[in-house]
Amino acid sequence: MAVSYDTNKPLVLVTGATGNLGQSICAGLESDYTVVGLDRDRASGKRQVIEMDITCESSIREALATIRRDFGSRIAAILHLIAYYDFSGEPDPLYDEVNVKGTRDFLGVLEDFEVDRFIYTSTMLVHRPVVPDDKIDEDTPVDPRWEYPRSKARAEATIRSNTTMPYAILRLAGVYDEQTSVPTLSNQIARIYSRDLQSHLYAGLLDAGQAMLHREDLIDAIRRTIARRGYLPEEVTMLIGEPETLGYDTIQDMLGRLIHGEDVWQTIKIPPPLAKLGSKIQNLSETLIPDALDGGDKPFIQPYMIDMADDHYELDISLARTLLGWEPQHRLGEELPGIVRHLQADPDAWHRINGVAFSGKNRAEER
Protein backbone atom coordinates (compact mmCIF):
# COMPACT_ATOMS: atom_id res chain seq x y z
CA MET A 1 0.00 0.00 0.00
CA ALA A 2 1.39 3.41 -0.98
CA VAL A 3 2.29 5.81 1.81
CA SER A 4 0.35 9.02 2.24
CA TYR A 5 1.97 12.14 0.79
CA ASP A 6 0.93 15.43 -0.77
CA THR A 7 0.20 14.61 -4.40
CA ASN A 8 0.25 18.33 -5.19
CA LYS A 9 3.98 18.31 -4.53
CA PRO A 10 5.92 16.60 -7.35
CA LEU A 11 8.23 13.79 -6.30
CA VAL A 12 11.98 14.46 -6.21
CA LEU A 13 14.53 11.76 -5.38
CA VAL A 14 17.90 12.78 -3.98
CA THR A 15 20.78 10.33 -3.79
CA GLY A 16 23.33 11.08 -1.08
CA ALA A 17 20.56 12.75 0.93
CA THR A 18 22.20 12.19 4.33
CA GLY A 19 25.47 13.88 3.37
CA ASN A 20 26.38 17.44 4.29
CA LEU A 21 25.28 18.93 0.98
CA GLY A 22 22.46 16.47 0.53
CA GLN A 23 20.72 17.44 3.75
CA SER A 24 20.80 21.17 3.01
CA ILE A 25 19.65 20.65 -0.59
CA CYS A 26 16.75 18.47 0.57
CA ALA A 27 15.76 21.13 3.09
CA GLY A 28 15.80 23.71 0.31
CA LEU A 29 13.43 21.65 -1.85
CA GLU A 30 10.87 20.42 0.66
CA SER A 31 8.60 23.47 0.56
CA ASP A 32 7.67 22.73 -3.05
CA TYR A 33 8.38 19.03 -3.56
CA THR A 34 7.91 15.65 -1.94
CA VAL A 35 11.57 14.83 -1.30
CA VAL A 36 12.71 11.26 -0.74
CA GLY A 37 16.34 10.44 -0.10
CA LEU A 38 18.31 7.43 -1.27
CA ASP A 39 21.47 6.71 0.67
CA ARG A 40 23.51 3.95 2.25
CA ASP A 41 23.04 5.40 5.74
CA ARG A 42 19.39 5.95 6.53
CA ALA A 43 19.83 6.50 10.26
CA SER A 44 21.56 9.88 10.00
CA GLY A 45 18.93 11.43 7.75
CA LYS A 46 16.37 13.93 9.08
CA ARG A 47 13.76 13.04 6.46
CA GLN A 48 12.42 9.98 4.70
CA VAL A 49 15.42 8.12 3.37
CA ILE A 50 15.38 4.72 1.72
CA GLU A 51 18.51 2.65 2.10
CA MET A 52 20.44 2.14 -1.13
CA ASP A 53 24.00 1.04 -1.79
CA ILE A 54 24.97 2.50 -5.18
CA THR A 55 27.66 -0.18 -5.62
CA CYS A 56 25.11 -3.01 -5.42
CA GLU A 57 22.61 -3.40 -8.27
CA SER A 58 20.23 -5.52 -6.20
CA SER A 59 20.18 -2.79 -3.52
CA ILE A 60 19.34 -0.21 -6.19
CA ARG A 61 16.50 -2.39 -7.49
CA GLU A 62 15.12 -2.96 -4.01
CA ALA A 63 15.20 0.75 -3.17
CA LEU A 64 13.47 1.77 -6.39
CA ALA A 65 10.89 -0.99 -5.95
CA THR A 66 10.04 0.68 -2.64
CA ILE A 67 9.73 4.02 -4.43
CA ARG A 68 7.37 2.50 -6.99
CA ARG A 69 5.28 0.85 -4.28
CA ASP A 70 4.99 3.91 -2.05
CA PHE A 71 5.01 6.78 -4.55
CA GLY A 72 4.34 5.37 -8.00
CA SER A 73 6.47 5.50 -11.13
CA ARG A 74 6.18 9.21 -11.96
CA ILE A 75 9.17 11.26 -10.77
CA ALA A 76 9.59 14.97 -11.42
CA ALA A 77 13.35 14.98 -10.92
CA ILE A 78 16.19 12.84 -9.67
CA LEU A 79 19.17 14.63 -8.19
CA HIS A 80 22.20 12.34 -8.22
CA LEU A 81 24.71 13.56 -5.63
CA ILE A 82 26.41 10.32 -4.57
CA ALA A 83 30.10 10.30 -5.42
CA TYR A 84 33.39 9.03 -4.05
CA TYR A 85 36.39 11.34 -3.74
CA ASP A 86 39.56 11.84 -1.77
CA PHE A 87 42.51 14.22 -2.03
CA SER A 88 45.27 11.64 -2.15
CA GLY A 89 45.42 11.90 -5.95
CA GLU A 90 45.85 8.12 -6.13
CA PRO A 91 43.68 5.75 -8.18
CA ASP A 92 41.02 3.95 -6.16
CA PRO A 93 38.57 1.24 -7.32
CA LEU A 94 35.75 3.18 -5.65
CA TYR A 95 35.98 5.89 -8.30
CA ASP A 96 34.69 3.39 -10.84
CA GLU A 97 32.48 1.37 -8.48
CA VAL A 98 30.62 4.40 -7.11
CA ASN A 99 30.92 7.21 -9.64
CA VAL A 100 30.82 5.29 -12.92
CA LYS A 101 29.39 1.79 -12.53
CA GLY A 102 27.03 2.91 -9.76
CA THR A 103 25.64 5.66 -11.98
CA ARG A 104 25.25 3.25 -14.91
CA ASP A 105 23.40 0.67 -12.80
CA PHE A 106 21.17 3.36 -11.28
CA LEU A 107 20.23 4.64 -14.73
CA GLY A 108 19.46 1.12 -15.91
CA VAL A 109 16.90 0.52 -13.19
CA LEU A 110 15.38 3.98 -13.67
CA GLU A 111 14.45 3.25 -17.28
CA ASP A 112 11.19 1.72 -16.01
CA PHE A 113 10.14 5.03 -14.42
CA GLU A 114 8.68 8.20 -15.92
CA VAL A 115 11.32 10.79 -15.05
CA ASP A 116 10.97 14.39 -16.14
CA ARG A 117 14.64 15.24 -15.51
CA PHE A 118 17.75 13.43 -14.28
CA ILE A 119 20.19 15.93 -12.71
CA TYR A 120 23.81 15.02 -12.15
CA THR A 121 26.18 17.10 -10.05
CA SER A 122 29.57 17.03 -11.73
CA THR A 123 32.53 19.38 -11.30
CA MET A 124 34.12 22.23 -13.24
CA LEU A 125 37.39 20.32 -12.79
CA VAL A 126 36.49 18.04 -15.71
CA HIS A 127 37.56 20.94 -17.94
CA ARG A 128 41.06 21.76 -19.08
CA PRO A 129 42.23 24.70 -16.92
CA VAL A 130 42.91 28.08 -18.45
CA VAL A 131 45.34 30.90 -17.70
CA PRO A 132 44.35 33.93 -15.59
CA ASP A 133 42.12 36.39 -17.49
CA ASP A 134 40.65 33.53 -19.58
CA LYS A 135 37.34 31.83 -18.81
CA ILE A 136 36.01 28.31 -19.08
CA ASP A 137 32.68 27.69 -20.79
CA GLU A 138 30.82 24.48 -21.62
CA ASP A 139 32.78 24.12 -24.88
CA THR A 140 36.18 24.21 -23.17
CA PRO A 141 37.79 20.77 -23.75
CA VAL A 142 37.19 18.09 -21.14
CA ASP A 143 40.65 17.28 -19.83
CA PRO A 144 40.60 16.49 -16.10
CA ARG A 145 43.90 16.59 -14.25
CA TRP A 146 43.46 14.06 -11.42
CA GLU A 147 41.51 11.00 -10.40
CA TYR A 148 38.34 12.52 -8.95
CA PRO A 149 37.39 14.74 -11.93
CA ARG A 150 38.47 11.97 -14.31
CA SER A 151 35.86 9.72 -12.69
CA LYS A 152 33.25 12.48 -12.95
CA ALA A 153 34.01 12.90 -16.65
CA ARG A 154 33.55 9.15 -17.12
CA ALA A 155 30.28 9.32 -15.22
CA GLU A 156 29.09 12.13 -17.51
CA ALA A 157 29.92 9.97 -20.54
CA THR A 158 28.00 7.11 -18.93
CA ILE A 159 24.91 9.29 -18.59
CA ARG A 160 25.09 10.39 -22.21
CA SER A 161 25.31 6.83 -23.49
CA ASN A 162 23.07 4.96 -21.03
CA THR A 163 19.80 6.82 -20.69
CA THR A 164 16.88 8.10 -22.74
CA MET A 165 15.72 10.37 -19.91
CA PRO A 166 16.11 14.13 -20.27
CA TYR A 167 19.14 15.09 -18.21
CA ALA A 168 21.01 18.11 -16.92
CA ILE A 169 24.66 17.93 -15.91
CA LEU A 170 25.66 20.69 -13.50
CA ARG A 171 29.41 21.27 -13.38
CA LEU A 172 29.90 22.89 -10.00
CA ALA A 173 32.59 25.19 -8.68
CA GLY A 174 34.02 24.63 -5.19
CA VAL A 175 31.20 24.82 -2.65
CA TYR A 176 31.52 26.85 0.54
CA ASP A 177 29.49 28.71 3.15
CA GLU A 178 30.22 30.65 6.32
CA GLN A 179 31.28 27.55 8.25
CA THR A 180 32.70 25.10 5.73
CA SER A 181 34.55 25.17 2.45
CA VAL A 182 36.34 22.92 -0.01
CA PRO A 183 39.58 21.49 1.44
CA THR A 184 41.85 23.67 -0.70
CA LEU A 185 40.37 26.87 0.75
CA SER A 186 39.93 25.62 4.32
CA ASN A 187 43.54 24.48 4.46
CA GLN A 188 44.72 27.82 3.07
CA ILE A 189 42.74 29.60 5.79
CA ALA A 190 44.11 27.29 8.49
CA ARG A 191 47.73 27.80 7.39
CA ILE A 192 47.41 31.57 7.67
CA TYR A 193 45.50 31.37 10.96
CA SER A 194 48.34 29.37 12.54
CA ARG A 195 51.09 31.32 10.75
CA ASP A 196 52.39 28.09 9.31
CA LEU A 197 55.58 28.56 7.29
CA GLN A 198 53.81 27.00 4.29
CA SER A 199 51.33 29.89 4.31
CA HIS A 200 54.12 32.04 2.86
CA LEU A 201 55.11 29.61 0.09
CA TYR A 202 53.39 28.75 -3.19
CA ALA A 203 54.56 26.85 -6.25
CA GLY A 204 52.11 28.24 -8.79
CA LEU A 205 51.01 31.47 -10.41
CA LEU A 206 49.98 33.83 -7.64
CA ASP A 207 47.10 35.21 -9.72
CA ALA A 208 45.69 31.74 -10.51
CA GLY A 209 42.66 30.55 -8.57
CA GLN A 210 39.53 28.39 -8.54
CA ALA A 211 35.92 29.49 -8.95
CA MET A 212 33.72 29.12 -5.89
CA LEU A 213 30.02 28.59 -5.24
CA HIS A 214 28.10 29.45 -2.08
CA ARG A 215 25.86 26.69 -0.77
CA GLU A 216 22.76 28.93 -1.00
CA ASP A 217 23.49 29.70 -4.65
CA LEU A 218 23.93 25.98 -5.36
CA ILE A 219 20.52 25.23 -3.84
CA ASP A 220 18.98 28.04 -5.91
CA ALA A 221 20.50 26.64 -9.12
CA ILE A 222 19.15 23.18 -8.36
CA ARG A 223 15.69 24.55 -7.53
CA ARG A 224 15.64 26.42 -10.83
CA THR A 225 16.79 23.34 -12.76
CA ILE A 226 13.96 21.30 -11.28
CA ALA A 227 11.38 24.05 -11.78
CA ARG A 228 12.37 24.40 -15.46
CA ARG A 229 12.81 20.67 -16.03
CA GLY A 230 10.24 20.59 -18.82
CA TYR A 231 11.61 23.63 -20.65
CA LEU A 232 15.34 22.90 -20.72
CA PRO A 233 16.94 21.15 -23.70
CA GLU A 234 16.62 17.36 -23.50
CA GLU A 235 20.38 17.10 -22.90
CA VAL A 236 22.10 20.05 -21.27
CA THR A 237 25.34 20.74 -19.42
CA MET A 238 25.82 23.96 -17.44
CA LEU A 239 28.61 25.50 -15.40
CA ILE A 240 27.47 26.69 -11.98
CA GLY A 241 29.72 29.04 -10.00
CA GLU A 242 30.61 32.61 -9.21
CA PRO A 243 31.73 34.47 -12.34
CA GLU A 244 34.76 36.12 -10.71
CA THR A 245 37.70 34.10 -9.44
CA LEU A 246 40.04 35.52 -6.81
CA GLY A 247 43.71 34.77 -7.34
CA TYR A 248 45.66 32.88 -4.68
CA ASP A 249 47.65 35.96 -3.64
CA THR A 250 44.51 38.09 -3.35
CA ILE A 251 42.96 35.58 -0.96
CA GLN A 252 46.24 35.43 0.98
CA ASP A 253 46.26 39.19 1.54
CA MET A 254 42.57 39.28 2.44
CA LEU A 255 43.01 36.50 5.01
CA GLY A 256 46.16 38.05 6.44
CA ARG A 257 44.29 41.33 6.95
CA LEU A 258 41.13 39.74 8.37
CA ILE A 259 42.91 37.32 10.71
CA HIS A 260 46.09 39.13 11.73
CA GLY A 261 45.55 42.74 10.70
CA GLU A 262 48.36 42.60 8.15
CA ASP A 263 47.64 44.33 4.85
CA VAL A 264 50.09 42.16 2.88
CA TRP A 265 50.65 38.48 3.56
CA GLN A 266 54.05 37.81 2.06
CA THR A 267 53.80 34.90 -0.35
CA ILE A 268 56.91 33.68 -2.12
CA LYS A 269 56.72 31.68 -5.34
CA ILE A 270 59.03 28.68 -5.04
CA PRO A 271 60.20 26.40 -7.87
CA PRO A 272 57.88 23.41 -8.36
CA PRO A 273 60.72 20.83 -8.11
CA LEU A 274 61.65 22.23 -4.70
CA ALA A 275 58.00 22.23 -3.61
CA LYS A 276 57.61 18.61 -4.72
CA LEU A 277 60.71 17.60 -2.79
CA GLY A 278 59.38 19.32 0.31
CA SER A 279 56.02 17.58 -0.05
CA LYS A 280 57.66 14.17 -0.44
CA ILE A 281 59.81 14.79 2.64
CA GLN A 282 56.74 15.81 4.65
CA ASN A 283 54.88 12.67 3.63
CA LEU A 284 57.87 10.49 4.43
CA SER A 285 58.30 12.17 7.81
CA GLU A 286 54.65 11.56 8.65
CA THR A 287 55.11 7.82 8.22
CA LEU A 288 58.11 7.87 10.57
CA ILE A 289 56.59 10.00 13.35
CA PRO A 290 54.35 8.05 15.77
CA ASP A 291 50.68 8.98 15.62
CA ALA A 292 50.82 9.71 19.35
CA LEU A 293 53.02 12.71 18.55
CA ASP A 294 51.38 14.11 15.40
CA GLY A 295 47.84 12.79 15.80
CA GLY A 296 48.20 10.71 12.64
CA ASP A 297 47.40 13.71 10.47
CA LYS A 298 48.77 13.43 6.96
CA PRO A 299 50.04 16.51 5.13
CA PHE A 300 47.32 18.04 2.96
CA ILE A 301 49.60 19.18 0.13
CA GLN A 302 50.51 16.22 -2.07
CA PRO A 303 53.06 16.17 -4.91
CA TYR A 304 50.36 15.89 -7.60
CA MET A 305 48.82 19.17 -6.42
CA ILE A 306 52.03 21.03 -7.18
CA ASP A 307 51.73 20.05 -10.85
CA MET A 308 48.37 21.85 -10.90
CA ALA A 309 49.34 24.96 -8.96
CA ASP A 310 49.21 27.10 -12.13
CA ASP A 311 45.72 25.86 -13.08
CA HIS A 312 43.09 28.58 -13.25
CA TYR A 313 39.34 27.97 -13.18
CA GLU A 314 37.24 31.03 -13.93
CA LEU A 315 33.77 30.43 -15.30
CA ASP A 316 31.58 31.88 -18.01
CA ILE A 317 28.11 31.22 -16.60
CA SER A 318 26.19 32.73 -19.52
CA LEU A 319 24.36 29.48 -20.26
CA ALA A 320 23.05 29.10 -16.70
CA ARG A 321 21.97 32.74 -16.75
CA THR A 322 20.08 32.19 -20.01
CA LEU A 323 18.49 28.81 -19.31
CA LEU A 324 17.87 29.10 -15.56
CA GLY A 325 17.67 32.85 -15.02
CA TRP A 326 20.28 32.12 -12.34
CA GLU A 327 22.73 34.62 -10.91
CA PRO A 328 24.80 33.84 -7.81
CA GLN A 329 24.01 36.22 -4.97
CA HIS A 330 27.22 35.62 -3.05
CA ARG A 331 30.87 36.39 -3.77
CA LEU A 332 33.78 34.80 -1.93
CA GLY A 333 35.48 38.15 -1.39
CA GLU A 334 32.39 39.44 0.40
CA GLU A 335 31.94 36.24 2.42
CA LEU A 336 35.50 35.87 3.75
CA PRO A 337 34.90 38.21 6.74
CA GLY A 338 32.02 36.01 7.90
CA ILE A 339 34.10 32.87 7.41
CA VAL A 340 36.91 34.33 9.50
CA ARG A 341 34.45 35.38 12.23
CA HIS A 342 33.23 31.79 12.51
CA LEU A 343 36.83 30.58 12.72
CA GLN A 344 37.76 33.08 15.43
CA ALA A 345 34.59 32.48 17.45
CA ASP A 346 35.35 28.77 17.89
CA PRO A 347 38.65 27.65 16.31
CA ASP A 348 38.35 24.06 17.57
CA ALA A 349 34.91 23.60 16.05
CA TRP A 350 35.89 25.27 12.77
CA HIS A 351 38.94 23.04 12.32
CA ARG A 352 36.95 19.94 13.27
CA ILE A 353 34.05 20.69 10.90
CA ASN A 354 36.48 21.38 8.05
CA GLY A 355 38.62 18.34 8.78
CA VAL A 356 41.78 20.39 9.28
CA ALA A 357 44.41 19.59 11.92
CA PHE A 358 44.65 22.23 14.66
CA SER A 359 47.53 22.81 17.07
CA GLY A 360 45.26 24.68 19.47
CA LYS A 361 47.00 28.02 19.04
CA ASN A 362 46.61 31.07 16.88
CA ARG A 363 50.15 32.25 16.60
CA ALA A 364 48.95 35.84 16.40
CA GLU A 365 48.32 35.49 20.12
CA GLU A 366 51.91 34.45 20.77
CA ARG A 367 53.44 37.67 19.46
C-alpha positions in Angstrom: 0.0 0.0 0.0 1.4 3.4 -1.0 2.3 5.8 1.8 0.3 9.0 2.2 2.0 12.1 0.8 0.9 15.4 -0.8 0.2 14.6 -4.4 0.2 18.3 -5.2 4.0 18.3 -4.5 5.9 16.6 -7.4 8.2 13.8 -6.3 12.0 14.5 -6.2 14.5 11.8 -5.4 17.9 12.8 -4.0 20.8 10.3 -3.8 23.3 11.1 -1.1 20.6 12.7 0.9 22.2 12.2 4.3 25.5 13.9 3.4 26.4 17.4 4.3 25.3 18.9 1.0 22.5 16.5 0.5 20.7 17.4 3.8 20.8 21.2 3.0 19.6 20.6 -0.6 16.8 18.5 0.6 15.8 21.1 3.1 15.8 23.7 0.3 13.4 21.7 -1.8 10.9 20.4 0.7 8.6 23.5 0.6 7.7 22.7 -3.1 8.4 19.0 -3.6 7.9 15.7 -1.9 11.6 14.8 -1.3 12.7 11.3 -0.7 16.3 10.4 -0.1 18.3 7.4 -1.3 21.5 6.7 0.7 23.5 4.0 2.3 23.0 5.4 5.7 19.4 5.9 6.5 19.8 6.5 10.3 21.6 9.9 10.0 18.9 11.4 7.7 16.4 13.9 9.1 13.8 13.0 6.5 12.4 10.0 4.7 15.4 8.1 3.4 15.4 4.7 1.7 18.5 2.7 2.1 20.4 2.1 -1.1 24.0 1.0 -1.8 25.0 2.5 -5.2 27.7 -0.2 -5.6 25.1 -3.0 -5.4 22.6 -3.4 -8.3 20.2 -5.5 -6.2 20.2 -2.8 -3.5 19.3 -0.2 -6.2 16.5 -2.4 -7.5 15.1 -3.0 -4.0 15.2 0.8 -3.2 13.5 1.8 -6.4 10.9 -1.0 -5.9 10.0 0.7 -2.6 9.7 4.0 -4.4 7.4 2.5 -7.0 5.3 0.8 -4.3 5.0 3.9 -2.1 5.0 6.8 -4.6 4.3 5.4 -8.0 6.5 5.5 -11.1 6.2 9.2 -12.0 9.2 11.3 -10.8 9.6 15.0 -11.4 13.3 15.0 -10.9 16.2 12.8 -9.7 19.2 14.6 -8.2 22.2 12.3 -8.2 24.7 13.6 -5.6 26.4 10.3 -4.6 30.1 10.3 -5.4 33.4 9.0 -4.0 36.4 11.3 -3.7 39.6 11.8 -1.8 42.5 14.2 -2.0 45.3 11.6 -2.2 45.4 11.9 -5.9 45.9 8.1 -6.1 43.7 5.7 -8.2 41.0 3.9 -6.2 38.6 1.2 -7.3 35.8 3.2 -5.6 36.0 5.9 -8.3 34.7 3.4 -10.8 32.5 1.4 -8.5 30.6 4.4 -7.1 30.9 7.2 -9.6 30.8 5.3 -12.9 29.4 1.8 -12.5 27.0 2.9 -9.8 25.6 5.7 -12.0 25.3 3.3 -14.9 23.4 0.7 -12.8 21.2 3.4 -11.3 20.2 4.6 -14.7 19.5 1.1 -15.9 16.9 0.5 -13.2 15.4 4.0 -13.7 14.5 3.2 -17.3 11.2 1.7 -16.0 10.1 5.0 -14.4 8.7 8.2 -15.9 11.3 10.8 -15.0 11.0 14.4 -16.1 14.6 15.2 -15.5 17.7 13.4 -14.3 20.2 15.9 -12.7 23.8 15.0 -12.1 26.2 17.1 -10.1 29.6 17.0 -11.7 32.5 19.4 -11.3 34.1 22.2 -13.2 37.4 20.3 -12.8 36.5 18.0 -15.7 37.6 20.9 -17.9 41.1 21.8 -19.1 42.2 24.7 -16.9 42.9 28.1 -18.4 45.3 30.9 -17.7 44.3 33.9 -15.6 42.1 36.4 -17.5 40.6 33.5 -19.6 37.3 31.8 -18.8 36.0 28.3 -19.1 32.7 27.7 -20.8 30.8 24.5 -21.6 32.8 24.1 -24.9 36.2 24.2 -23.2 37.8 20.8 -23.7 37.2 18.1 -21.1 40.7 17.3 -19.8 40.6 16.5 -16.1 43.9 16.6 -14.3 43.5 14.1 -11.4 41.5 11.0 -10.4 38.3 12.5 -9.0 37.4 14.7 -11.9 38.5 12.0 -14.3 35.9 9.7 -12.7 33.2 12.5 -12.9 34.0 12.9 -16.7 33.5 9.1 -17.1 30.3 9.3 -15.2 29.1 12.1 -17.5 29.9 10.0 -20.5 28.0 7.1 -18.9 24.9 9.3 -18.6 25.1 10.4 -22.2 25.3 6.8 -23.5 23.1 5.0 -21.0 19.8 6.8 -20.7 16.9 8.1 -22.7 15.7 10.4 -19.9 16.1 14.1 -20.3 19.1 15.1 -18.2 21.0 18.1 -16.9 24.7 17.9 -15.9 25.7 20.7 -13.5 29.4 21.3 -13.4 29.9 22.9 -10.0 32.6 25.2 -8.7 34.0 24.6 -5.2 31.2 24.8 -2.6 31.5 26.9 0.5 29.5 28.7 3.1 30.2 30.7 6.3 31.3 27.6 8.3 32.7 25.1 5.7 34.6 25.2 2.4 36.3 22.9 0.0 39.6 21.5 1.4 41.9 23.7 -0.7 40.4 26.9 0.8 39.9 25.6 4.3 43.5 24.5 4.5 44.7 27.8 3.1 42.7 29.6 5.8 44.1 27.3 8.5 47.7 27.8 7.4 47.4 31.6 7.7 45.5 31.4 11.0 48.3 29.4 12.5 51.1 31.3 10.8 52.4 28.1 9.3 55.6 28.6 7.3 53.8 27.0 4.3 51.3 29.9 4.3 54.1 32.0 2.9 55.1 29.6 0.1 53.4 28.8 -3.2 54.6 26.8 -6.2 52.1 28.2 -8.8 51.0 31.5 -10.4 50.0 33.8 -7.6 47.1 35.2 -9.7 45.7 31.7 -10.5 42.7 30.5 -8.6 39.5 28.4 -8.5 35.9 29.5 -9.0 33.7 29.1 -5.9 30.0 28.6 -5.2 28.1 29.4 -2.1 25.9 26.7 -0.8 22.8 28.9 -1.0 23.5 29.7 -4.7 23.9 26.0 -5.4 20.5 25.2 -3.8 19.0 28.0 -5.9 20.5 26.6 -9.1 19.1 23.2 -8.4 15.7 24.5 -7.5 15.6 26.4 -10.8 16.8 23.3 -12.8 14.0 21.3 -11.3 11.4 24.1 -11.8 12.4 24.4 -15.5 12.8 20.7 -16.0 10.2 20.6 -18.8 11.6 23.6 -20.6 15.3 22.9 -20.7 16.9 21.2 -23.7 16.6 17.4 -23.5 20.4 17.1 -22.9 22.1 20.1 -21.3 25.3 20.7 -19.4 25.8 24.0 -17.4 28.6 25.5 -15.4 27.5 26.7 -12.0 29.7 29.0 -10.0 30.6 32.6 -9.2 31.7 34.5 -12.3 34.8 36.1 -10.7 37.7 34.1 -9.4 40.0 35.5 -6.8 43.7 34.8 -7.3 45.7 32.9 -4.7 47.6 36.0 -3.6 44.5 38.1 -3.4 43.0 35.6 -1.0 46.2 35.4 1.0 46.3 39.2 1.5 42.6 39.3 2.4 43.0 36.5 5.0 46.2 38.1 6.4 44.3 41.3 6.9 41.1 39.7 8.4 42.9 37.3 10.7 46.1 39.1 11.7 45.5 42.7 10.7 48.4 42.6 8.2 47.6 44.3 4.8 50.1 42.2 2.9 50.6 38.5 3.6 54.0 37.8 2.1 53.8 34.9 -0.4 56.9 33.7 -2.1 56.7 31.7 -5.3 59.0 28.7 -5.0 60.2 26.4 -7.9 57.9 23.4 -8.4 60.7 20.8 -8.1 61.6 22.2 -4.7 58.0 22.2 -3.6 57.6 18.6 -4.7 60.7 17.6 -2.8 59.4 19.3 0.3 56.0 17.6 -0.1 57.7 14.2 -0.4 59.8 14.8 2.6 56.7 15.8 4.6 54.9 12.7 3.6 57.9 10.5 4.4 58.3 12.2 7.8 54.7 11.6 8.7 55.1 7.8 8.2 58.1 7.9 10.6 56.6 10.0 13.3 54.4 8.0 15.8 50.7 9.0 15.6 50.8 9.7 19.4 53.0 12.7 18.5 51.4 14.1 15.4 47.8 12.8 15.8 48.2 10.7 12.6 47.4 13.7 10.5 48.8 13.4 7.0 50.0 16.5 5.1 47.3 18.0 3.0 49.6 19.2 0.1 50.5 16.2 -2.1 53.1 16.2 -4.9 50.4 15.9 -7.6 48.8 19.2 -6.4 52.0 21.0 -7.2 51.7 20.0 -10.8 48.4 21.8 -10.9 49.3 25.0 -9.0 49.2 27.1 -12.1 45.7 25.9 -13.1 43.1 28.6 -13.3 39.3 28.0 -13.2 37.2 31.0 -13.9 33.8 30.4 -15.3 31.6 31.9 -18.0 28.1 31.2 -16.6 26.2 32.7 -19.5 24.4 29.5 -20.3 23.0 29.1 -16.7 22.0 32.7 -16.8 20.1 32.2 -20.0 18.5 28.8 -19.3 17.9 29.1 -15.6 17.7 32.8 -15.0 20.3 32.1 -12.3 22.7 34.6 -10.9 24.8 33.8 -7.8 24.0 36.2 -5.0 27.2 35.6 -3.0 30.9 36.4 -3.8 33.8 34.8 -1.9 35.5 38.2 -1.4 32.4 39.4 0.4 31.9 36.2 2.4 35.5 35.9 3.7 34.9 38.2 6.7 32.0 36.0 7.9 34.1 32.9 7.4 36.9 34.3 9.5 34.4 35.4 12.2 33.2 31.8 12.5 36.8 30.6 12.7 37.8 33.1 15.4 34.6 32.5 17.4 35.4 28.8 17.9 38.7 27.7 16.3 38.4 24.1 17.6 34.9 23.6 16.0 35.9 25.3 12.8 38.9 23.0 12.3 37.0 19.9 13.3 34.1 20.7 10.9 36.5 21.4 8.0 38.6 18.3 8.8 41.8 20.4 9.3 44.4 19.6 11.9 44.6 22.2 14.7 47.5 22.8 17.1 45.3 24.7 19.5 47.0 28.0 19.0 46.6 31.1 16.9 50.2 32.3 16.6 48.9 35.8 16.4 48.3 35.5 20.1 51.9 34.5 20.8 53.4 37.7 19.5 
